[in-house]
Amino acid sequence: MGEPAIRLRRLMKSPSIPLVLSFLLLPFLTVLPSRAASFSADLLNTQHGQTQPGKFYYQNGGYRLEISADGQELILLVDGATGLTRLLNPKEKAYYEARAGEPMSLMINPFALYAQYARVKEVRVEGTESVGGVACRKQVVHAGEQVYVTGWVADGYEIPLKVHVELGGHTIELRNLKPGPQDPALFVLPAGYRLEVMGAREEPQPEWIAQVAPAPLLTPPFEKALPEGGIVRMRPQAGRWVELAGTNTGKTQGSFTVAPFKGGKYTGGGSMSTLILDAGDSGAMNTGARPETTDEIVVRVGQGSMKIKATYIAPPPPRPGEAPVTEQPAAEAKKAASPDDTAELQVPATAGIAVRLEIPWKGPGNRDDYLTISRSEQPPGAYVERAMVREGNPLKIWAPSDAGDYEVRYIAGRGQWMLARVPITITAVAATVEPVATVPAGAWIEVKWTGPARDGDFITVASHGQAPSASLGRTVVKEGNPLKVRAPNDAGVFEVRYVLGRGYRVLATAPVTTTAITAEIPSPGSGVAGTELSVAWKGPGYPEDAITVARADQPLNANVAFATVRKGNPLKLRLPKEAGTYELRYIFGRGNRVLAKTPVTVTAP
């Protein structure tokens, strides 16, 4: 699959842990839900077949991981309010920092990675399993047959107690949970630590380096179809980033990789990034590089076929107190703003929650100036939403996800001067959901809905009291109206919800009852070893369900013969070659449990 995505183990070996520019198909970061009960726990971190112990602390939505990698002790701090992630190296008294939206926070944190994929992919529940003695729902995040990450989620904890990442086989698990308040000092950056930034280092060259020099050199904007192994190059520009959008034009999963080069060599620093896309899917990554450190940006298709589109874009805003990532050309530089400068904003009196506003503005227009939507009591540097003025005029900015009274402000980035402020009222929007009243467990629920239909909004089925971001099944509203969402695997009373994707706000709920499902396999009596047996069955007939032949002492996920019910009724099963007494089992695939079984005798030929 081309160059593999960067993994935590490799990251820890690096003498300088970089803030790479993109990771997998993660266009935006979802911070984990917060405000679960405070607790501490023992942590088991497993990679490449090796398990290292550690500690975990959770309070007020933030958490701390103390881990060991290759004999090096490391600390991960995640701020629950902002999503800011810091990786501390106590031995060197140094730390690395990533804002919400920067990939380092996902690469080194399986909890954040699970939350991100659970937001943009499908989630199915595969029964209940115990993690350290705590009953958890096994929630598999997938797209069709492709599984990305699995989380074990327990009631009362907004963070999974176990996460397994398919790519790289990374597993992290919490055990020996101890509820109770935690020392606030655990979640604060210790004094005396220095902030490290990405630096160049010697890096092994990719095996395809010889193919780079002959590849075409193009100038954005451009669009080009590339086969597997295809390469294209481009030059970086000062003060600009490149957006690289890819569409998988093949019939199987594909990928493309972006890497910085200097003097014909990969510059390293962990800055090679790979985007993985299912057939027909599209995704994008943004990359930025200074011409003095990078003379070529190289794009290579690792697997499948891709249509690559490249466009120059403005760089992202700097963190508060930091210099911009790329310097503004001198010809475009402007004087720093002062409190005597003025600005004007054209702001509507009202707007609905989570809409994209277009705000015409007048002001100094310095590259680090920005507009915010803030509450009136917030200081000039604080905000609910923000957009840089260099991104356009009118400037597009998201309205908050909560109704209320706010201000749109023009802020001079250098000095944090508030040059203009205009009030705006954000109004609530109505939504309804009308599911069918009763369905069998695991079936599809047809739901009629009304609502704002914002990008990312979804219909979900959840247990009463679950967090808005949690679900037992979900479907995005763009799938249609009415739409279908998968029912939970167990019988009971649940909620169908309309959830605002931006900010996870539940706008409407309605009850739905799921009934128990049963199955039946009439006993065929016996069959001859090694021959085909015709098996009739009754049951829900879901696509994941199967009929198996197993020994009585085998667990439900083991068998000696297997066929999905999609293959017919009756279906054909090849009997084992060894004579004896076996069981025919009807396996409920989504719930991973046996609904029916009957004995079958296998006789010698």
C-alpha positions as CSV (number, residue, x, y, z in Angstrom):
1,M,0.0,0.0,0.0
2,G,2.8,2.4,-0.8
3,E,4.5,4.1,2.1
4,P,2.9,3.1,5.4
5,A,1.2,5.6,7.6
6,I,3.5,6.8,10.4
7,R,3.1,4.7,13.6
8,L,3.6,5.6,17.2
9,R,6.5,3.2,17.7
10,R,8.5,4.8,14.8
11,L,7.5,8.3,16.1
12,M,9.0,7.6,19.5
13,K,12.3,6.5,18.0
14,S,12.7,9.9,16.2
15,P,15.0,12.4,17.9
16,S,12.6,15.1,16.9
17,I,8.9,14.3,16.9
18,P,7.5,16.3,14.0
19,L,4.1,17.9,13.5
20,V,3.4,16.2,10.2
21,L,0.9,17.8,7.8
22,S,-1.7,15.0,7.3
23,F,-2.5,11.5,8.3
24,L,-4.7,8.9,6.7
25,L,-8.1,10.2,5.6
26,L,-8.7,12.5,8.5
27,P,-9.8,15.9,7.2
28,F,-10.8,17.2,10.6
29,L,-10.3,16.2,14.2
30,T,-13.1,15.2,16.6
31,V,-12.2,15.9,20.3
32,L,-13.4,13.1,22.5
33,P,-16.6,13.7,24.4
34,S,-15.8,15.2,27.8
35,R,-17.1,15.4,31.3
36,A,-17.1,11.7,32.3
37,A,-16.5,10.8,35.9
38,S,-12.9,11.4,37.0
39,F,-10.8,8.2,37.4
40,S,-7.3,6.7,37.2
41,A,-6.3,3.4,35.6
42,D,-3.5,1.1,34.7
43,L,-2.7,1.3,31.0
44,L,-1.5,-1.5,28.7
45,N,0.0,-0.3,25.4
46,T,0.6,-3.1,22.9
47,Q,2.4,-2.7,19.6
48,H,4.3,-5.1,17.4
49,G,3.5,-7.9,19.8
50,Q,5.1,-6.1,22.8
51,T,3.0,-4.8,25.7
52,Q,4.3,-1.9,27.9
53,P,2.6,-0.9,31.1
54,G,1.6,2.7,31.9
55,K,-0.8,4.9,33.8
56,F,-3.9,6.9,32.8
57,Y,-5.7,9.8,34.5
58,Y,-9.0,11.4,33.5
59,Q,-10.6,14.6,34.8
60,N,-12.8,17.4,33.5
61,G,-12.6,16.0,29.9
62,G,-8.8,16.1,29.9
63,Y,-6.6,13.1,30.3
64,R,-2.9,12.1,30.9
65,L,-1.2,9.0,29.6
66,E,2.2,7.8,31.0
67,I,3.7,5.4,28.6
68,S,7.0,3.8,27.7
69,A,8.4,3.2,24.2
70,D,11.8,1.6,23.5
71,G,12.9,2.3,27.1
72,Q,11.9,6.0,26.9
73,E,9.4,7.4,29.3
74,L,6.8,9.7,27.7
75,I,3.7,11.6,28.9
76,L,0.8,12.6,26.7
77,L,-1.5,15.4,27.9
78,V,-4.8,16.2,26.2
79,D,-6.8,19.3,27.1
80,G,-10.5,18.3,27.2
81,A,-11.7,21.9,26.5
82,T,-9.5,22.8,23.5
83,G,-8.2,19.4,22.2
84,L,-4.6,20.7,22.5
85,T,-2.3,17.7,22.7
86,R,1.2,17.8,24.2
87,L,3.8,15.0,24.2
88,L,6.3,15.4,27.0
89,N,9.8,13.9,27.1
90,P,10.7,14.1,30.8
91,K,14.3,13.0,30.3
92,E,15.0,15.9,27.9
93,K,12.6,18.3,29.6
94,A,11.1,18.9,26.2
95,Y,7.6,18.7,24.7
96,Y,5.9,18.7,21.3
97,E,2.5,20.3,20.8
98,A,-0.4,19.8,18.4
99,R,-3.6,21.8,18.1
100,A,-7.0,20.2,17.4
101,G,-6.9,19.4,13.7
102,E,-3.2,18.6,13.6
103,P,-2.4,15.0,12.8
104,M,0.2,14.3,15.6
105,S,-2.7,14.3,18.1
106,L,-4.2,11.3,16.2
107,M,-1.0,9.4,15.4
108,I,0.0,9.1,19.0
109,N,-3.4,8.9,20.6
110,P,-5.7,5.9,19.7
111,F,-8.5,7.4,21.8
112,A,-8.6,10.5,19.5
113,L,-8.2,8.3,16.4
114,Y,-11.3,6.2,17.5
115,A,-13.4,9.3,18.1
116,Q,-12.4,10.7,14.7
117,Y,-13.3,7.6,12.7
118,A,-16.5,7.0,14.7
119,R,-17.7,10.4,13.5
120,V,-17.1,9.9,9.8
121,K,-17.6,6.2,9.3
122,E,-20.2,3.5,10.2
123,V,-20.3,2.0,13.7
124,R,-21.7,-1.4,14.4
125,V,-21.9,-3.1,17.8
126,E,-20.7,-6.7,18.0
127,G,-22.0,-7.8,21.4
128,T,-20.7,-7.2,24.9
129,E,-17.2,-8.0,26.2
130,S,-15.5,-7.5,29.5
131,V,-12.4,-5.2,29.7
132,G,-10.8,-5.5,33.1
133,G,-14.0,-6.8,34.6
134,V,-16.1,-3.9,33.2
135,A,-18.9,-4.8,30.7
136,C,-18.3,-3.0,27.4
137,R,-20.0,-2.8,24.0
138,K,-17.6,-3.8,21.3
139,Q,-18.1,-1.0,18.7
140,V,-16.5,-1.6,15.3
141,V,-15.9,1.4,13.1
142,H,-16.0,0.4,9.4
143,A,-16.9,1.3,5.8
144,G,-18.4,-1.8,4.3
145,E,-16.0,-4.7,4.8
146,Q,-13.1,-2.4,5.7
147,V,-12.6,-2.1,9.5
148,Y,-10.6,0.9,10.7
149,V,-10.7,0.8,14.5
150,T,-12.6,-0.9,17.3
151,G,-13.5,0.5,20.7
152,W,-14.8,-1.1,23.8
153,V,-17.3,1.4,25.3
154,A,-18.7,1.2,28.9
155,D,-21.7,3.1,30.3
156,G,-20.5,5.9,32.6
157,Y,-17.2,6.4,30.7
158,E,-17.1,8.7,27.7
159,I,-13.7,7.4,26.7
160,P,-13.3,3.8,25.4
161,L,-11.7,1.4,27.9
162,K,-10.0,-0.3,25.0
163,V,-9.1,0.7,21.5
164,H,-7.6,-1.5,18.7
165,V,-6.3,0.3,15.5
166,E,-6.3,-2.1,12.5
167,L,-3.5,-0.3,10.7
168,G,-0.4,-1.2,12.6
169,G,-2.2,-3.4,15.1
170,H,-1.9,-0.9,17.9
171,T,-4.0,-1.7,21.1
172,I,-4.4,0.4,24.2
173,E,-6.4,-0.8,27.2
174,L,-7.4,0.6,30.6
175,R,-7.6,-1.7,33.6
176,N,-8.1,-1.4,37.4
177,L,-10.2,1.7,37.1
178,K,-10.3,3.8,40.3
179,P,-13.0,6.5,40.3
180,G,-12.3,9.7,42.2
181,P,-10.9,13.2,41.9
182,Q,-7.4,13.5,40.4
183,D,-4.6,15.9,41.2
184,P,-5.0,19.0,38.9
185,A,-1.3,19.2,38.6
186,L,-1.2,16.0,36.6
187,F,-2.9,17.8,33.7
188,V,-0.6,20.9,33.6
189,L,2.6,21.3,31.6
190,P,5.4,21.3,34.2
191,A,7.7,24.3,34.5
192,G,11.0,24.3,32.8
193,Y,10.0,22.3,29.7
194,R,11.0,23.7,26.3
195,L,8.8,23.5,23.2
196,E,10.5,21.5,20.3
197,V,9.7,22.0,16.7
198,M,10.2,19.8,13.6
199,G,13.8,19.5,12.5
200,A,15.5,17.7,9.7
201,R,17.3,14.4,10.3
202,E,18.9,11.6,8.4
203,E,16.1,9.4,7.0
204,P,16.2,6.2,5.1
205,Q,15.2,6.9,1.5
206,P,12.1,5.3,0.0
207,E,12.6,2.3,-2.3
208,W,11.1,4.3,-5.2
209,I,13.5,7.3,-5.0
210,A,15.0,6.5,-8.4
211,Q,11.6,7.1,-10.0
212,V,11.3,10.6,-8.7
213,A,13.7,12.6,-10.9
214,P,12.2,11.4,-14.3
215,A,8.6,12.2,-13.0
216,P,6.8,15.2,-14.5
217,L,7.2,18.6,-12.8
218,L,3.9,20.4,-12.8
219,T,2.7,23.8,-11.4
220,P,-0.6,24.0,-9.4
221,P,-3.4,24.2,-10.2
222,F,-3.4,21.0,-12.1
223,E,-5.3,17.7,-12.2
224,K,-3.7,14.5,-13.3
225,A,-4.6,10.8,-13.4
226,L,-1.9,8.5,-12.0
227,P,-1.7,4.7,-12.1
228,E,-0.2,2.6,-9.3
229,G,3.4,3.7,-8.8
230,G,2.8,7.0,-10.7
231,I,4.6,10.1,-9.5
232,V,4.3,13.8,-10.0
233,R,6.4,16.7,-8.6
234,M,5.7,20.4,-7.9
235,R,7.6,23.3,-6.4
236,P,6.7,24.9,-3.0
237,Q,6.0,28.6,-2.9
238,A,6.8,31.0,-0.1
239,G,3.7,31.9,2.0
240,R,1.5,29.3,0.4
241,W,0.5,25.7,1.0
242,V,-0.7,23.1,-1.4
243,E,-4.0,21.3,-1.1
244,L,-3.7,17.8,-2.7
245,A,-7.1,16.2,-3.4
246,G,-7.3,12.6,-4.6
247,T,-10.1,10.5,-6.0
248,N,-9.8,6.7,-6.0
249,T,-10.7,5.8,-9.6
250,G,-10.0,2.1,-9.1
251,K,-12.2,-0.8,-7.8
252,T,-10.2,-1.6,-4.7
253,Q,-8.8,0.4,-1.8
254,G,-6.0,2.7,-2.9
255,S,-3.6,5.3,-1.5
256,F,-1.3,8.2,-2.3
257,T,1.7,9.6,-0.5
258,V,3.1,13.1,-0.2
259,A,6.7,13.7,0.7
260,P,9.1,16.7,0.8
261,F,12.3,16.5,-1.2
262,K,15.5,18.6,-1.2
263,G,18.3,18.1,-3.8
264,G,16.7,14.9,-5.0
265,K,16.4,13.3,-1.6
266,Y,13.5,12.8,0.9
267,T,14.1,15.2,3.7
268,G,12.7,12.9,6.4
269,G,11.6,14.2,9.8
270,G,8.5,11.9,9.7
271,S,7.0,14.3,7.1
272,M,5.9,11.6,4.6
273,S,2.1,11.3,4.8
274,T,-0.3,8.7,3.3
275,L,-4.0,9.1,2.5
276,I,-5.9,5.8,2.2
277,L,-9.2,5.8,0.2
278,D,-11.8,3.2,-0.5
279,A,-12.9,2.7,-4.1
280,G,-14.8,5.7,-5.4
281,D,-13.9,7.9,-2.3
282,S,-12.3,11.3,-2.3
283,G,-10.1,12.9,0.3
284,A,-7.5,15.7,0.6
285,M,-4.5,16.7,2.6
286,N,-2.7,20.0,2.9
287,T,1.0,20.4,2.9
288,G,3.3,23.3,3.4
289,A,7.0,23.7,3.0
290,R,9.5,26.6,2.8
291,P,11.5,26.7,-0.4
292,E,14.7,27.0,1.5
293,T,14.2,23.6,3.1
294,T,12.2,21.8,0.4
295,D,12.6,22.3,-3.3
296,E,10.1,19.7,-4.4
297,I,6.8,18.2,-3.1
298,V,6.4,14.7,-4.4
299,V,3.1,12.8,-4.8
300,R,3.2,9.0,-5.5
301,V,0.3,6.6,-5.9
302,G,1.0,3.6,-3.7
303,Q,-1.9,1.3,-4.6
304,G,-4.7,1.5,-7.1
305,S,-5.3,4.4,-9.5
306,M,-5.9,8.0,-8.5
307,K,-7.0,11.3,-9.9
308,I,-4.8,13.9,-8.2
309,K,-5.8,17.6,-8.1
310,A,-3.3,20.2,-6.7
311,T,-4.1,23.8,-5.7
312,Y,-2.2,26.5,-3.9
313,I,-4.0,27.7,-0.8
314,A,-3.3,30.1,2.1
315,P,-1.5,28.6,5.1
316,P,-3.3,27.7,8.3
317,P,-3.4,30.3,11.1
318,P,-0.6,30.2,13.6
319,R,-1.1,29.2,17.2
320,P,-1.5,32.1,19.6
321,G,1.9,33.6,20.3
322,E,3.7,31.7,17.5
323,A,5.1,33.0,14.2
324,P,3.2,31.9,11.0
325,V,4.2,28.5,9.6
326,T,5.4,30.1,6.3
327,E,6.7,33.7,6.0
328,Q,4.7,36.3,4.0
329,P,6.6,37.6,1.0
330,A,8.1,41.1,1.7
331,A,6.1,42.6,-1.2
332,E,2.8,41.5,0.5
333,A,3.8,42.6,4.0
334,K,1.8,45.2,5.8
335,K,2.4,47.3,8.9
336,A,1.3,45.7,12.2
337,A,-2.1,46.9,13.4
338,S,-2.6,49.3,16.3
339,P,-5.5,50.1,18.6
340,D,-6.1,53.2,16.5
341,D,-6.9,51.2,13.4
342,T,-10.6,50.7,12.5
343,A,-12.6,48.0,10.8
344,E,-16.2,47.4,9.6
345,L,-18.3,44.3,9.5
346,Q,-21.5,43.6,7.8
347,V,-23.3,41.0,10.0
348,P,-26.8,39.7,9.8
349,A,-28.9,40.3,12.9
350,T,-29.7,36.6,13.2
351,A,-28.6,33.2,11.8
352,G,-29.3,29.6,12.5
353,I,-27.0,27.3,14.4
354,A,-24.0,25.7,12.5
355,V,-24.6,27.6,9.2
356,R,-21.7,28.9,7.2
357,L,-21.9,32.7,7.4
358,E,-20.4,35.1,4.8
359,I,-19.2,38.3,6.4
360,P,-18.0,41.3,4.3
361,W,-15.3,43.2,6.1
362,K,-13.1,46.3,6.0
363,G,-9.9,46.6,8.0
364,P,-6.1,46.5,7.9
365,G,-6.2,43.0,6.3
366,N,-2.9,41.8,7.8
367,R,-2.3,38.2,7.1
368,D,-2.6,37.3,10.8
369,D,-5.9,39.3,11.4
370,Y,-9.0,37.3,11.8
371,L,-12.8,37.4,12.5
372,T,-14.3,35.6,15.5
373,I,-17.7,34.7,16.8
374,S,-17.4,35.2,20.5
375,R,-19.6,35.5,23.6
376,S,-19.8,39.1,24.9
377,E,-17.9,38.2,28.1
378,Q,-15.0,36.6,26.3
379,P,-11.7,38.6,26.0
380,P,-10.5,39.6,22.5
381,G,-8.3,36.6,22.0
382,A,-11.0,34.1,23.0
383,Y,-13.7,32.8,20.6
384,V,-16.2,30.1,19.8
385,E,-15.4,30.2,16.0
386,R,-12.6,31.8,14.1
387,A,-11.5,32.4,10.4
388,M,-8.5,34.3,9.0
389,V,-9.3,37.4,7.0
390,R,-6.7,36.3,4.3
391,E,-9.1,33.5,3.4
392,G,-11.5,35.8,1.6
393,N,-13.8,38.8,1.5
394,P,-16.7,38.1,2.2
395,L,-15.2,35.7,4.8
396,K,-16.8,32.4,5.5
397,I,-17.1,31.5,9.2
398,W,-19.2,28.8,10.9
399,A,-22.0,29.9,13.3
400,P,-21.8,28.3,16.7
401,S,-23.7,25.1,17.4
402,D,-25.5,26.5,20.4
403,A,-28.2,29.1,20.2
404,G,-27.7,32.4,22.0
405,D,-26.4,36.0,21.7
406,Y,-22.8,36.4,20.3
407,E,-20.6,39.0,18.7
408,V,-18.7,38.9,15.4
409,R,-15.4,40.6,16.0
410,Y,-12.5,41.9,13.8
411,I,-9.3,41.0,15.7
412,A,-5.8,42.3,14.8
413,G,-3.7,39.2,15.2
414,R,-0.5,41.1,16.3
415,G,-1.5,42.7,19.6
416,Q,-5.0,41.1,19.9
417,W,-6.7,44.4,19.3
418,M,-10.5,44.3,18.8
419,L,-11.1,46.7,15.9
420,A,-14.8,46.1,15.4
421,R,-17.6,44.2,17.1
422,V,-21.2,43.6,15.9
423,P,-23.9,41.6,17.8
424,I,-25.5,38.5,16.2
425,T,-28.2,36.2,17.6
426,I,-27.8,32.5,16.8
427,T,-31.2,30.9,16.7
428,A,-32.2,27.3,17.3
429,V,-33.5,25.1,14.5
430,A,-36.2,22.5,14.7
431,A,-36.0,18.9,13.8
432,T,-38.2,15.8,14.1
433,V,-37.6,12.0,13.7
434,E,-40.4,9.6,13.0
435,P,-39.1,6.0,13.1
436,V,-41.3,2.9,12.8
437,A,-42.5,1.9,16.3
438,T,-41.1,-1.6,16.4
439,V,-38.5,-3.6,14.5
440,P,-36.6,-6.9,15.2
441,A,-33.2,-6.4,16.8
442,G,-30.5,-5.8,14.1
443,A,-33.0,-4.9,11.4
444,W,-33.1,-1.6,9.5
445,I,-35.3,1.1,10.9
446,E,-37.0,3.4,8.4
447,V,-36.9,7.0,9.7
448,K,-38.7,10.0,8.4
449,W,-37.1,13.2,9.5
450,T,-37.1,17.0,9.3
451,G,-34.2,19.2,10.2
452,P,-31.5,21.6,9.0
453,A,-29.8,19.0,6.9
454,R,-26.3,20.5,7.5
455,D,-23.3,18.7,6.2
456,G,-22.4,16.0,8.7
457,D,-25.8,15.8,10.4
458,F,-26.9,12.2,11.1
459,I,-29.7,10.0,12.4
460,T,-28.6,7.7,15.1
461,V,-30.0,5.0,17.4
462,A,-28.7,5.2,21.0
463,S,-29.5,4.0,24.5
464,H,-31.2,6.5,26.8
465,G,-28.6,8.7,28.4
466,Q,-25.8,8.0,26.0
467,A,-23.6,11.0,24.9
468,P,-24.7,12.7,21.7
469,S,-21.6,11.4,19.9
470,A,-22.2,7.8,20.9
471,S,-24.4,5.5,18.8
472,L,-25.4,1.9,18.3
473,G,-26.0,2.7,14.6
474,R,-26.0,5.8,12.5
475,T,-26.7,7.1,9.0
476,V,-25.9,10.6,7.7
477,V,-29.0,12.6,6.6
478,K,-27.6,13.1,3.1
479,E,-28.5,9.4,2.5
480,G,-32.2,10.5,1.9
481,N,-35.6,11.0,3.5
482,P,-36.8,8.6,4.7
483,L,-33.6,6.9,5.4
484,K,-32.6,3.6,7.1
485,V,-30.5,3.2,10.2
486,R,-29.5,-0.2,11.7
487,A,-31.2,-1.2,14.9
488,P,-29.3,-2.4,18.0
489,N,-28.5,-6.0,18.3
490,D,-30.4,-6.5,21.5
491,A,-34.1,-6.3,22.4
492,G,-35.2,-3.2,24.3
493,V,-36.4,0.4,24.1
494,F,-34.0,2.9,22.5
495,E,-33.9,6.4,21.1
496,V,-33.7,7.5,17.5
497,R,-32.0,10.9,17.3
498,Y,-31.4,13.7,14.9
499,V,-27.9,14.9,15.8
500,L,-26.2,18.1,14.5
501,G,-22.9,16.9,13.2
502,R,-21.1,20.1,13.9
503,G,-20.9,20.2,17.7
504,Y,-22.8,17.0,18.4
505,R,-26.2,18.5,19.4
506,V,-29.3,16.3,19.7
507,L,-32.1,18.2,18.0
508,A,-34.9,15.6,18.2
509,T,-35.6,12.2,19.7
510,A,-38.2,9.5,19.4
511,P,-38.5,6.0,20.9
512,V,-38.1,2.8,19.0
513,T,-38.6,-0.8,20.4
514,T,-36.5,-3.7,19.2
515,T,-37.8,-7.2,19.7
516,A,-35.9,-10.4,20.2
517,I,-34.9,-12.4,17.2
518,T,-34.9,-16.2,17.0
519,A,-33.7,-18.8,14.5
520,E,-34.3,-22.5,13.9
521,I,-32.3,-25.3,12.1
522,P,-34.3,-28.5,11.6
523,S,-32.0,-31.4,12.4
524,P,-30.7,-33.1,9.2
525,G,-29.8,-36.2,11.2
526,S,-26.6,-37.3,9.7
527,G,-24.3,-36.9,6.7
528,V,-21.2,-38.6,5.2
529,A,-17.8,-37.1,6.0
530,G,-16.4,-34.9,3.3
531,T,-19.7,-34.5,1.4
532,E,-22.1,-31.6,1.0
533,L,-25.0,-31.3,3.4
534,S,-28.2,-29.4,2.5
535,V,-29.2,-27.2,5.5
536,A,-32.6,-25.6,5.8
537,W,-32.9,-22.7,8.2
538,K,-35.3,-20.1,9.7
539,G,-34.0,-16.8,11.1
540,P,-33.6,-13.0,10.5
541,G,-31.5,-13.7,7.4
542,Y,-29.2,-10.6,7.8
543,P,-26.3,-10.4,5.4
544,E,-23.7,-11.0,8.2
545,D,-25.5,-14.1,9.5
546,A,-24.1,-17.6,8.9
547,I,-24.6,-21.3,9.3
548,T,-21.6,-23.1,10.7
549,V,-20.6,-26.7,11.5
550,A,-18.6,-26.9,14.8
551,R,-17.7,-29.3,17.6
552,A,-19.7,-28.8,20.7
553,D,-16.6,-27.6,22.6
554,Q,-15.7,-24.9,20.0
555,P,-16.4,-21.2,20.8
556,L,-19.0,-19.5,18.7
557,N,-16.3,-17.8,16.5
558,A,-14.7,-21.2,15.6
559,N,-15.9,-23.8,13.2
560,V,-15.0,-26.5,10.8
561,A,-17.4,-25.3,8.0
562,F,-19.0,-21.9,7.3
563,A,-21.5,-20.4,4.9
564,T,-23.4,-17.1,5.0
565,V,-27.1,-17.3,4.8
566,R,-27.0,-15.1,1.7
567,K,-26.0,-18.3,-0.2
568,G,-29.5,-19.6,-0.1
569,N,-32.1,-21.6,1.8
570,P,-31.4,-24.4,2.0
571,L,-27.7,-23.8,1.7
572,K,-24.8,-26.2,1.1
573,L,-22.2,-26.9,3.7
574,R,-19.2,-29.2,3.3
575,L,-19.0,-31.7,6.2
576,P,-15.7,-32.3,8.0
577,K,-13.6,-35.3,6.9
578,E,-13.5,-36.7,10.4
579,A,-16.5,-38.7,11.6
580,G,-18.1,-37.7,14.9
581,T,-20.9,-35.7,16.5
582,Y,-21.0,-32.0,15.6
583,E,-23.4,-29.0,15.8
584,L,-25.1,-26.9,13.1
585,R,-25.3,-23.3,14.4
586,Y,-27.1,-20.2,13.2
587,I,-24.8,-17.3,14.0
588,F,-26.2,-13.8,14.4
589,G,-23.3,-12.0,12.7
590,R,-23.7,-8.4,14.1
591,G,-24.4,-9.6,17.6
592,N,-21.8,-12.4,17.4
593,R,-24.0,-14.9,19.2
594,V,-25.7,-18.3,18.5
595,L,-29.4,-18.0,17.8
596,A,-30.0,-21.8,17.2
597,K,-28.1,-25.0,17.1
598,T,-28.9,-28.7,16.3
599,P,-26.8,-31.8,16.4
600,V,-25.6,-33.5,13.2
601,T,-23.8,-36.9,13.0
602,V,-21.0,-37.2,10.5
603,T,-20.4,-40.8,9.5
604,A,-17.4,-42.4,7.9
605,P,-17.6,-42.9,4.1
